[in-house]
């Protein structure tokens, strides 16, 4: 930890003046909202009759649907991703890097940390299922691998980024309008004509549109940038539109899945999710002066840089920390740790201890697995285009499958297709950790951390 903080302090001090610290700040804030939001939403209760109830805290929080407008921050990651990809693709435009090399490098950064997570949970399922109820094992594995849905979508957007960025160069805002038109058409077919499954197409159109707006954000920052007044106007307009759409009943209020709430705007995403993203972007623009002042101080910027360097590891492992703590707590002291009824006053009083313990477990897992985020393979891209394409397809299929059906079935049996596809995809892409000598890894850790944070 001390060595890592020393390296990130050097990075913070060496930050070039042209770097947009606002993007890094909001990505760091967003990951903290995701992590603590997931931890607070989890309610595990060992009932008096010995049963285990796995619940979501949003089930009993008043106006939970409206609260999700605050805690649903995934659009920020796609906005920041589009911004970072636009900056990186300038090298491709200048001929300094080929499109295939650019895609492969970023796919490696995204996918290399995934394999340890999948293999670790394959091992945990095999170890736990003789002693733990199958439904609890499945729930733990499903929770731990939940973050992979984002990578399934983001890997696809990254693979297409050189082409969507060229589209942006030609069409500008028209490319966003085209994606939005397609997303609205899907929503109409889904809700008005009740066509099953059609909504899933909006994972491409909605998140693709948000990512495309990230290109707009980057292009504005090459000039004077968006003004505070523009930011507030965009945020207010998006908020008004969102209130109108949800208040009229055309779209549900919830931006996250709430048990018993029925349809939400999240899975699959609707056009309301894009509008939420625009409200967040407007707020980001509006608060840029304050954020720049905050990140201009050495200590604050060092915190942002340090978190950015392990952002992928924290994202991938924070729910594993919760699953492991839950499994241990259900065994220890006859499950007394989870005998407190959720939503009771005592349950709320114990939440700080719950969050602090999870933070410590996540910190320990991050210390172990962050090396997979830093030591990305730098070997040349495979010579065959088909090898890169195959690697992307296999990796994407593995991520999509585990996000949709999970790593374990109802009997806690492993879906072996997931680790097989993931491993084959990683080999084809070269998404395996680089081997470094100790001295080189110590001097390069901070640089790798910084590069990785830009891709996520």
Secondary structure, DSSP 8 states (H G I E B T S, - for coil): -HHHHHHHHHHHHT--TTS-HHHHHHHHHHHHHHHHHHHHHEEEEE-TTS-EEEEEGGGTSTTHHHHHHHH--HHHHHHHHHHHHHHHTHHHHTTSS-HHHHHHHHHHHHHHHHHHHHHHHHHHHHHHTTTS-HHHHHHHHHHHTTTHHHHHHHHHHHHHHHHHHHHHHHHTHHHHHHHHHHHHHHHHHHHHS--TTGGGGHHHHHHHHHHHHHHHHHHHHTTT---HHHHHHHHHHHHHHHHHHHHTTSS-S-SS--TTS---STTTT-HHHHHHHHHHHHHHHHTHHHHHHHHTSHHHHHHHHHHHTTHHHHHHHHHHHHHHHHHHHHHGGGGGGG-S-TTSHHHHHTHHHHHHHHHHHHHHHHHHHTHHHH-B--S---S-HHHHHHHHHHHHHHHHHHHHH-SB-TTS-B-HHHHHHHHHHHHHHT-SB----HHHHHHHHHHHHHHHHHH-
